[in-house]
C-alpha cells in the first residue's frame, strides 16, 4: 500500500486528473487538433495586423491573393513576413478560377486555368497544403447591411433579392448543365496539377444556396451537388470541401443532409479540408449573419461533431460582423469569434477525448 504522502501526490498527476475528470484536452498546437486561422488579404495585411493575430493566439492564416500576378517570390515574401509572428500560411486563394471564361466555359479559359495551376505549383513548392475555391459566376451574397444586437452585419432576403436586386448578369441564361460542363472541364484540368503539387482543392458551397441567381444556375447548393463533384474528381484525395457552416445553415432542410450529417459523411472520410465557422439567424427565405453564439445553429455541437470525426484541418471566422470602432481586419469582432471557437474546441476535446 502506498504511504499517505505518495497517495496525496498522486492526486495532482495528469493521470489522476484524466481518470477523475476525463482526458486532458489535446494541446492547441498539436497537429491532430483543429487549426484556427483568419482570412487575410495579401495586399492589405500589415505588420500590426500580424502582431494582433499573434496576440490572440493564431498560428495559421488563409491568404487571398486576389486576381492579379502572384509569382512565387510574392508568396514566399509574405511567408517570411509572417514567420517572426509564429504564423504560417495554411491555405492560399487566387481568383483566376473566378474569371468568367472559366466559370461559364468560354474561349480563352485555358490561359486562366494555367495561371491557376501555376499558383498551385507555387503553393506546393512553399509547403502550403490547401487552396480554396468556389464556382458561382453570378452570385449575390447579401441584400443589405443591418444592425443586430448593436453590431453591423449582412442580411439576405429572397423577396428583396428577386424584386430589387436580381438582373440577368450575362448575355444569356446559363442552365445547370452549362455550369456542370464548365466545372468538369476546370476540374479535369486543375486536379492533376494539384495532385502533382501536393495541394488539396477545397470547394466552397454556393452562398446563399439558391438554385439560380441572376440568370445562372448554381450547383453546390445541396448534398447531391457535392456528391456529383466528388464523382467528377474520381475519388482523388486532393479534392475536398471548404465546409461553410453558415451557408449550410442558410439552406435548412433543403440541403439533403444537415450540418451534422455533412460533417459525419464528408468529414468522416477526410474530405472536409477547411471550415468557415459562421452562424445565421434562420434558414432561407431570410437570414442575418451573426456571431457564433448569436444564431440558431448550435455551434458548440458543430465543433464537437468535427472533433468526433477527428477533423484536424483549418477553421476560421467567416464574414465577421462589425463591432463599434472596427475597421479593416475587424479586430474586436475577430477576437470575439476566435474566443468563442477556442472555448468550444477545448470543451469538445475534453468531451470527445
Helices and strands as residue ranges (DSSP letters): H 4-10, H 14-21, E 35-37, E 39-41, H 47-55, E 60-64, H 72-83, E 88-93, G 95-98, H 100-103, H 109-125, E 130-133, E 144-148, E 151-157, H 158-160, I 161-165, H 176-197, E 200-204, E 212-213, E 216-217, H 223-232, E 239-244, H 245-251, G 252-254, H 259-266, G 267-269, E 272-277, E 279-280, E 286-290, H 299-308, E 314-317, H 331-352
